[in-house]
Amino acid sequence: LRHMGYNHVFEVNFGAPSVDEHDANTRATMWRKMKEWLRLGAIRADDVRLATDLTAPGAHLNRKNQLVIESKESMVKRGAASPDDGDALALTWALPVRVGQRAARWLQQSAAWTG
C-alpha cells in the first residue's frame, strides 16, 4: 500500500504480544474486542459468509489463562477454511482510533436521539 502512495498504513503482526494481559497475542485481542462489538447486533443476521468466518476458528485459554484463537494452520488441518473476512473485520480493532471533534458531536447527538 505504501508503494501505491498510501501514507497512513500500519503493519499489524497478529502473533505479536498483546497489550492486554487477558489475550495471548494481538489476534486474540482483536477478535475479543470484535466479539464485544458484535454483541450489539452490529452485523446483519443474513450475512452468512461473515457469520461462517466468525464461527470458524476455535478458541481456548492457555496456561496463563489468556485467550488463544485457533491458528489458520490448525484450521486447515481440520478442514476448515481460513477466516479471511473475519480477520479483515478484526483488523478494525488493531490500533486505537482517535475520534475527531466532528465525529464526537455526531456521537453525542445520535445518543440523544436514541434516548
C-alpha positions as a Markdown table, in Angstrom:
| # | Residue | x | y | z |
|---|---|---|---|---|
| 1 | Leu | 0.0 | 0.0 | 0.0 |
| 2 | Arg | 2.8 | 2.4 | 0.7 |
| 3 | His | 4.2 | 1.8 | -2.8 |
| 4 | Met | 0.8 | 2.8 | -4.1 |
| 5 | Gly | 1.0 | 6.2 | -2.3 |
| 6 | Tyr | -0.9 | 5.5 | 0.9 |
| 7 | Asn | 0.8 | 7.2 | 3.8 |
| 8 | His | -1.3 | 6.1 | 6.8 |
| 9 | Val | -0.5 | 2.4 | 6.7 |
| 10 | Phe | 0.4 | 0.4 | 9.8 |
| 11 | Glu | 1.7 | -3.1 | 9.8 |
| 12 | Val | -0.2 | -5.4 | 12.2 |
| 13 | Asn | 1.6 | -8.5 | 13.4 |
| 14 | Phe | -1.2 | -10.9 | 14.5 |
| 15 | Gly | 1.2 | -13.0 | 16.5 |
| 16 | Ala | 2.8 | -10.1 | 18.4 |
| 17 | Pro | 2.3 | -10.0 | 22.2 |
| 18 | Ser | -1.0 | -8.5 | 23.3 |
| 19 | Val | -1.2 | -5.2 | 25.1 |
| 20 | Asp | -4.0 | -6.9 | 27.2 |
| 21 | Glu | -2.8 | -9.4 | 29.7 |
| 22 | His | -6.0 | -11.5 | 29.1 |
| 23 | Asp | -5.0 | -12.2 | 25.5 |
| 24 | Ala | -2.1 | -14.3 | 24.2 |
| 25 | Asn | -1.4 | -12.2 | 21.2 |
| 26 | Thr | -2.7 | -9.3 | 19.0 |
| 27 | Arg | -5.0 | -11.5 | 17.0 |
| 28 | Ala | -6.8 | -12.7 | 20.2 |
| 29 | Thr | -7.2 | -9.1 | 21.4 |
| 30 | Met | -8.7 | -8.0 | 18.1 |
| 31 | Trp | -11.1 | -11.0 | 18.0 |
| 32 | Arg | -12.2 | -10.4 | 21.6 |
| 33 | Lys | -12.9 | -6.7 | 21.0 |
| 34 | Met | -14.8 | -7.6 | 17.8 |
| 35 | Lys | -16.9 | -10.1 | 19.8 |
| 36 | Glu | -17.8 | -7.4 | 22.3 |
| 37 | Trp | -18.9 | -5.2 | 19.4 |
| 38 | Leu | -20.8 | -7.9 | 17.6 |
| 39 | Arg | -23.0 | -8.5 | 20.7 |
| 40 | Leu | -24.5 | -5.1 | 19.9 |
| 41 | Gly | -26.1 | -6.6 | 16.8 |
| 42 | Ala | -23.5 | -5.0 | 14.6 |
| 43 | Ile | -23.9 | -7.3 | 11.5 |
| 44 | Arg | -26.9 | -8.4 | 9.6 |
| 45 | Ala | -28.3 | -11.7 | 10.6 |
| 46 | Asp | -28.4 | -12.9 | 7.0 |
| 47 | Asp | -24.6 | -12.3 | 6.3 |
| 48 | Val | -23.9 | -16.0 | 6.1 |
| 49 | Arg | -20.3 | -15.5 | 4.7 |
| 50 | Leu | -19.2 | -13.4 | 7.6 |
| 51 | Ala | -21.0 | -15.5 | 10.2 |
| 52 | Thr | -19.2 | -18.6 | 8.8 |
| 53 | Asp | -15.9 | -16.8 | 9.1 |
| 54 | Leu | -16.6 | -15.6 | 12.7 |
| 55 | Thr | -17.6 | -19.0 | 13.9 |
| 56 | Ala | -14.8 | -21.0 | 12.1 |
| 57 | Pro | -11.8 | -20.6 | 14.5 |
| 58 | Gly | -11.9 | -22.3 | 17.8 |
| 59 | Ala | -10.6 | -20.7 | 21.0 |
| 60 | His | -9.1 | -21.8 | 24.3 |
| 61 | Leu | -7.3 | -20.4 | 27.3 |
| 62 | Asn | -3.6 | -21.1 | 27.7 |
| 63 | Arg | -1.7 | -21.9 | 30.9 |
| 64 | Lys | -1.6 | -18.2 | 31.7 |
| 65 | Asn | -5.4 | -18.0 | 31.4 |
| 66 | Gln | -5.1 | -16.0 | 28.2 |
| 67 | Leu | -7.4 | -16.2 | 25.2 |
| 68 | Val | -5.9 | -18.0 | 22.2 |
| 69 | Ile | -7.6 | -18.0 | 18.8 |
| 70 | Glu | -7.1 | -21.2 | 16.8 |
| 71 | Ser | -4.3 | -20.7 | 14.1 |
| 72 | Lys | -5.1 | -20.8 | 10.4 |
| 73 | Glu | -2.7 | -23.7 | 10.1 |
| 74 | Ser | -4.7 | -25.7 | 12.7 |
| 75 | Met | -8.0 | -24.8 | 10.9 |
| 76 | Val | -6.6 | -26.1 | 7.6 |
| 77 | Lys | -5.6 | -29.4 | 9.2 |
| 78 | Arg | -9.2 | -30.0 | 10.4 |
| 79 | Gly | -10.6 | -29.0 | 7.0 |
| 80 | Ala | -11.9 | -25.5 | 7.9 |
| 81 | Ala | -11.5 | -22.6 | 5.6 |
| 82 | Ser | -9.3 | -19.6 | 6.5 |
| 83 | Pro | -11.5 | -16.8 | 8.1 |
| 84 | Asp | -10.2 | -14.1 | 5.8 |
| 85 | Asp | -13.3 | -11.9 | 6.2 |
| 86 | Gly | -13.3 | -12.4 | 9.9 |
| 87 | Asp | -9.7 | -11.4 | 10.2 |
| 88 | Ala | -10.3 | -8.4 | 8.0 |
| 89 | Leu | -13.1 | -7.2 | 10.2 |
| 90 | Ala | -11.0 | -7.9 | 13.3 |
| 91 | Leu | -8.3 | -5.5 | 12.0 |
| 92 | Thr | -10.7 | -2.7 | 12.8 |
| 93 | Trp | -9.5 | -3.2 | 16.4 |
| 94 | Ala | -5.8 | -3.4 | 15.7 |
| 95 | Leu | -5.0 | 0.1 | 16.7 |
| 96 | Pro | -6.9 | 2.8 | 18.7 |
| 97 | Val | -8.6 | 5.4 | 16.5 |
| 98 | Arg | -9.0 | 9.0 | 17.7 |
| 99 | Val | -12.5 | 10.4 | 17.3 |
| 100 | Gly | -12.4 | 13.9 | 15.9 |
| 101 | Gln | -14.4 | 16.7 | 17.2 |
| 102 | Arg | -17.0 | 16.5 | 14.4 |
| 103 | Ala | -17.5 | 12.8 | 15.0 |
| 104 | Ala | -17.7 | 13.3 | 18.8 |
| 105 | Arg | -20.5 | 15.8 | 18.3 |
| 106 | Trp | -22.3 | 13.4 | 16.0 |
| 107 | Leu | -22.0 | 10.6 | 18.5 |
| 108 | Gln | -23.4 | 12.8 | 21.3 |
| 109 | Gln | -26.3 | 13.8 | 19.1 |
| 110 | Ser | -27.1 | 10.2 | 18.0 |
| 111 | Ala | -27.0 | 9.1 | 21.6 |
| 112 | Ala | -29.5 | 11.8 | 22.5 |
| 113 | Trp | -31.8 | 10.6 | 19.6 |
| 114 | Thr | -31.8 | 7.0 | 20.8 |
| 115 | Gly | -32.5 | 8.0 | 24.4 |
